[in-house]
Amino acid sequence: MYVCPVYDCTTCGKPYKHYPSLWRHKKYECQKEPAFRCFFCNYKAKQKVNLNLHILNRHKDKFINSTETVAANYCLKFETSKHTP
């Protein structure tokens, strides 16, 4: 029977199934303050990807058109008013 190896963080002890996940945890998360803040609410994230997911899931209504526009450009409704004559 094959047992999947577990990689534990030597600092906090958090276990990971995959080494790249442990590496990412050590580099961006372990004992670090959140570096990314949502400009719509008080949410903070340690990784930009998590902030992007939060914005897409919680603040879709603040964007024009579709989710594709949000992901590609973060085109905000209030920003477009600045560029119209």
Backbone as CSV, one residue per row, in Angstrom:
resi,resn,N_x,N_y,N_z,CA_x,CA_y,CA_z,C_x,C_y,C_z
1,MET,0.843,-1.183,0.000,0.000,0.000,0.000,0.888,1.247,0.000
2,TYR,0.616,2.162,-0.924,1.392,3.398,-1.037,0.835,4.443,-0.076
3,VAL,1.716,5.052,0.675,1.320,6.118,1.590,1.885,7.429,1.055
4,CYS,1.009,8.379,0.860,1.417,9.681,0.334,2.274,10.399,1.375
5,PRO,3.433,10.912,0.972,4.273,11.613,1.947,3.616,12.908,2.415
6,VAL,3.918,13.280,3.623,3.404,14.524,4.179,4.589,15.428,4.458
7,TYR,4.468,16.667,4.026,5.515,17.657,4.242,5.026,18.639,5.306
8,ASP,5.731,18.682,6.425,5.344,19.563,7.523,6.199,20.823,7.527
9,CYS,5.556,21.944,7.801,6.284,23.197,7.955,7.101,23.111,9.242
10,THR,8.384,23.397,9.154,9.251,23.320,10.332,9.000,24.474,11.300
11,THR,8.311,25.511,10.854,8.037,26.663,11.712,6.732,26.516,12.476
12,CYS,5.646,26.189,11.755,4.331,26.136,12.408,3.740,24.730,12.491
13,GLY,4.313,23.775,11.762,3.841,22.397,11.818,2.689,22.065,10.888
14,LYS,2.241,23.004,10.082,1.123,22.757,9.173,1.535,21.728,8.119
15,PRO,0.726,20.675,7.926,1.085,19.616,6.966,0.596,19.909,5.548
16,TYR,1.369,19.448,4.568,1.023,19.592,3.153,1.274,18.280,2.437
17,LYS,0.417,17.966,1.471,0.579,16.749,0.671,1.623,16.929,-0.418
18,HIS,1.809,18.152,-0.872,2.711,18.425,-1.988,3.774,19.438,-1.570
19,TYR,5.010,19.174,-1.954,6.111,20.050,-1.570,5.949,21.484,-2.088
20,PRO,5.483,21.692,-3.333,5.295,23.083,-3.790,4.320,23.877,-2.912
21,SER,3.333,23.200,-2.350,2.400,23.880,-1.446,3.108,24.315,-0.167
22,LEU,3.973,23.456,0.345,4.758,23.807,1.531,5.685,24.976,1.222
23,TRP,6.328,24.942,0.072,7.238,26.013,-0.331,6.498,27.350,-0.405
24,ARG,5.314,27.336,-1.034,4.499,28.553,-1.169,4.076,29.061,0.220
25,HIS,3.701,28.132,1.098,3.317,28.488,2.465,4.471,29.179,3.186
26,LYS,5.656,28.602,3.090,6.823,29.186,3.768,7.172,30.563,3.203
27,LYS,7.079,30.711,1.893,7.475,31.964,1.253,6.471,33.094,1.483
28,TYR,5.179,32.795,1.423,4.174,33.849,1.428,3.285,33.919,2.670
29,GLU,3.175,32.826,3.423,2.169,32.802,4.473,2.696,32.662,5.895
30,CYS,3.601,31.741,6.115,3.986,31.369,7.476,4.563,32.563,8.243
31,GLN,3.893,32.910,9.312,4.281,33.999,10.211,4.421,35.344,9.498
32,LYS,3.602,35.557,8.489,3.622,36.828,7.762,2.246,37.495,7.877
33,GLU,2.261,38.798,7.896,1.018,39.565,7.906,0.440,39.588,6.488
34,PRO,-0.884,39.663,6.360,-1.472,39.776,5.024,-0.965,41.023,4.306
35,ALA,-0.566,40.852,3.061,0.013,41.956,2.296,-0.983,42.585,1.323
36,PHE,-2.114,41.933,1.094,-3.072,42.408,0.100,-4.408,42.704,0.776
37,ARG,-4.956,43.889,0.513,-6.199,44.314,1.138,-7.245,44.607,0.071
38,CYS,-8.447,44.146,0.327,-9.573,44.418,-0.569,-9.940,45.895,-0.462
39,PHE,-10.138,46.551,-1.613,-10.508,47.962,-1.582,-12.016,48.167,-1.486
40,PHE,-12.778,47.091,-1.314,-14.221,47.194,-1.120,-14.647,46.902,0.317
41,CYS,-13.828,46.137,1.046,-14.173,45.760,2.412,-12.882,45.582,3.220
42,ASN,-12.985,45.012,4.402,-11.820,44.869,5.283,-11.061,43.563,5.092
43,TYR,-11.400,42.783,4.090,-10.726,41.505,3.859,-9.247,41.720,3.541
44,LYS,-8.404,40.865,4.118,-6.967,40.897,3.837,-6.516,39.493,3.479
45,ALA,-5.536,39.403,2.586,-5.028,38.103,2.145,-3.506,38.127,2.114
46,LYS,-2.934,36.963,2.309,-1.480,36.836,2.258,-0.985,36.615,0.838
47,GLN,-1.875,36.157,-0.043,-1.505,35.935,-1.438,-2.490,36.679,-2.335
48,LYS,-1.968,37.268,-3.408,-2.800,38.050,-4.321,-3.892,37.191,-4.960
49,VAL,-3.583,35.950,-5.251,-4.574,35.067,-5.869,-5.795,34.911,-4.962
50,ASN,-5.586,34.854,-3.655,-6.710,34.726,-2.731,-7.534,36.011,-2.675
51,LEU,-6.877,37.147,-2.769,-7.603,38.412,-2.837,-8.423,38.482,-4.120
52,ASN,-7.835,38.074,-5.239,-8.557,38.080,-6.515,-9.792,37.192,-6.453
53,LEU,-9.663,36.010,-5.863,-10.815,35.115,-5.724,-11.884,35.742,-4.836
54,HIS,-11.472,36.371,-3.759,-12.409,37.052,-2.866,-13.192,38.120,-3.631
55,ILE,-12.481,38.947,-4.389,-13.132,40.022,-5.141,-14.103,39.453,-6.171
56,LEU,-13.691,38.419,-6.875,-14.577,37.808,-7.874,-15.820,37.206,-7.238
57,ASN,-15.678,36.622,-6.047,-16.806,35.956,-5.401,-17.691,36.897,-4.595
58,ARG,-17.141,37.931,-4.021,-17.900,38.801,-3.115,-18.311,40.143,-3.710
59,HIS,-17.608,40.608,-4.722,-17.848,41.962,-5.213,-18.089,42.020,-6.719
60,LYS,-18.649,40.970,-7.294,-18.919,40.926,-8.739,-19.794,42.082,-9.203
61,ASP,-20.708,42.500,-8.354,-21.653,43.552,-8.730,-20.983,44.906,-8.967
62,LYS,-19.758,45.066,-8.563,-19.054,46.336,-8.729,-18.294,46.425,-10.049
63,PHE,-18.463,45.431,-10.887,-17.749,45.387,-12.155,-18.715,45.444,-13.320
64,ILE,-18.199,45.884,-14.457,-18.991,45.983,-15.673,-18.958,44.650,-16.408
65,ASN,-20.032,44.325,-17.078,-20.146,43.156,-17.947,-19.998,41.848,-17.195
66,SER,-18.993,41.057,-17.563,-18.921,39.685,-17.084,-17.733,39.456,-16.173
67,THR,-17.654,38.239,-15.682,-16.524,37.821,-14.860,-15.228,37.900,-15.648
68,GLU,-15.293,37.679,-16.956,-14.087,37.769,-17.788,-13.490,39.171,-17.716
69,THR,-14.342,40.178,-17.744,-13.864,41.557,-17.638,-13.196,41.776,-16.291
70,VAL,-13.810,41.233,-15.259,-13.259,41.381,-13.917,-11.877,40.752,-13.849
71,ALA,-11.768,39.531,-14.294,-10.496,38.817,-14.209,-9.431,39.468,-15.077
72,ALA,-9.825,39.950,-16.234,-8.836,40.493,-17.164,-8.381,41.897,-16.791
73,ASN,-9.305,42.762,-16.399,-8.955,44.179,-16.263,-9.332,44.842,-14.948
74,TYR,-10.109,44.213,-14.130,-10.654,44.868,-12.945,-11.294,46.201,-13.318
75,CYS,-12.080,46.163,-14.352,-12.722,47.377,-14.854,-13.893,47.726,-13.935
76,LEU,-13.703,48.705,-13.089,-14.712,49.080,-12.117,-15.729,50.042,-12.709
77,LYS,-16.964,49.968,-12.226,-18.014,50.853,-12.700,-17.650,52.312,-12.472
78,PHE,-17.168,52.644,-11.295,-16.884,54.044,-11.003,-15.674,54.568,-11.761
79,GLU,-14.780,53.717,-12.218,-13.618,54.172,-12.977,-13.996,54.594,-14.394
80,THR,-15.001,53.972,-14.979,-15.373,54.298,-16.354,-15.946,55.700,-16.449
81,SER,-16.559,56.178,-15.392,-17.125,57.522,-15.437,-16.037,58.584,-15.575
82,LYS,-14.827,58.287,-15.145,-13.710,59.223,-15.257,-13.270,59.404,-16.711
83,HIS,-13.515,58.410,-17.545,-12.987,58.407,-18.902,-14.021,58.754,-19.966
84,THR,-15.243,59.018,-19.566,-16.260,59.369,-20.552,-16.364,60.888,-20.650
85,PRO,-16.620,61.410,-21.846,-16.700,62.875,-22.018,-17.929,63.476,-21.370
